[in-house]
């Protein structure tokens, strides 16, 4: 199975900060990575697909990059509604594993 | 409106069984593959099972293989997860999620609201 390791697991930041979350795969997965945002009590919401494609309706302050084994999610100019938990997911092969999550909270 | 609505969650005793349902609206299960994903309290997301749009291909995570069964009823446009031999560690919110891989797009774009399953005596 492909393992995904996110770093950091916890991140404190302020409104208008720029933050980057990294997702490292245990083997090469091309660009088959998606990023999701989850708020407490809610289902995950798709942000990014194919490593860097911004999903419809997602603000442009979110961006993704990477290929192979290392991927990043960047949020520029954090807004209050961005404080949530973020997950990467690999869709290269089953089982479609998720990273352990990165909780982003307000400093 | 494209939507997934889960039902069937609840409290079940260890070694018991439960069936979750996920009713799809706004699209047909015959044109999209579907998945079940769960999230234990305070934990991350765990992919559990997949069924293709044709119903002919099914996958399971090792953690549920042999205990859980994914199925669907195309007439009711509903997805199911039959869970048996339940353990305390199966306590979680269970989500159904639509898969875009039939369209060469690799992500889950529609999720249900989640159904809480609690395994406890």
Interface residues (C-beta under 8 A of the other chain):
Chain A: X1 X32 X34 X36 X38 X43 X44 X45 X46 X49 X50 X55 X87 X89 X91 X92 X94 X95 X96 X97 X98 X99 X100 X101
Chain B: X35 X44 X45 X46 X47 X50 X59 X61 X62 X95 X100 X101 X105 X106 X107 X108 X109 X111 X112 X113 X114
